[in-house]
Amino acid sequence: MKTISIAALAAALAAAVAVAVTRPGAAHGGSDPSTRTVTVEGTATARVVPDTATFTFGQETESTTAKGALAENAAHMRRVISALLRAGVAKDDIQTQDVSVYPRRNENNDVVGFSANGSVVATVRRLARAGAVVDAAVAAGADETSGPQFDRSSRSELTQKALREAFADARGKAEALAGEAGASLGAARRIEESAQAPEPVPLGVYRAALDSTPIEPGTQQSRATVTVTFSLA
């Protein structure tokens, strides 16, 4: 017959008590109703019409010398810039993008002259004038035109609008689920968000004027997704 010492028995009882203390769930069972939550996802797309358009206008000139080609190009670009100013583009919205000069060669690789390129970027803040601005630049001699690149001067406002609408969508879903569960919706306990930058979306053709180049501004949109955890009461 084996003999168990009093010291060993006391140690075993102490270990059992320690395990019970670290596992309160085992003693009480179930979960605390006050911690009930519901997690939902809300999405939204906010749209807005762009309010600026950016164009690039360029001119290429040729001469027998590099200096001559560059001087002639500068004269042409000054006329283009003057035309942009008269068409209503602000001076601060006109920026030189490129000035370059390079030799022209024949089939024997001999230099037979020089070409110069110059270009400016113009930002039009009144879209109703965009077509007229393009026409004015071309009439002044611009033989290279690209654009428009549409943008919104207040991008952050569009993103914030999408986030607010996405949160409202999430709250609506949570309220519906809470009602079905016989509970009332509490405060938001956790929010995670993901928003995409504004991007162009085609719209109908926008005509700045009947006798001007037709300009299509379209709309910009920002998509937002939020994941929200609400408490339930």
Buried (B, 14 or more C-beta within 10 A) or exposed (E): EEEEEEEEEEEEEEEEEEEEEEEEEEEEEEEEEEEBEBBBEBBBBBBBEBBBBBBBBBBBBBBEEBEBBBBBBBEBBEBBBEBBBEBBBEEEBBEEEEBEBEEBEEEEEEEEBBBBBBBBBBBBBBBBBBBBBBBBBBEBBBEEBEBBBBBBEEBEEBBBBBBBBBBEBBBEBBBEBBEEEEBEBBEBEEBEBEBEEBEBEEEEEBBBBEEBBEBBBBBBBBBBBBBBBBBBE
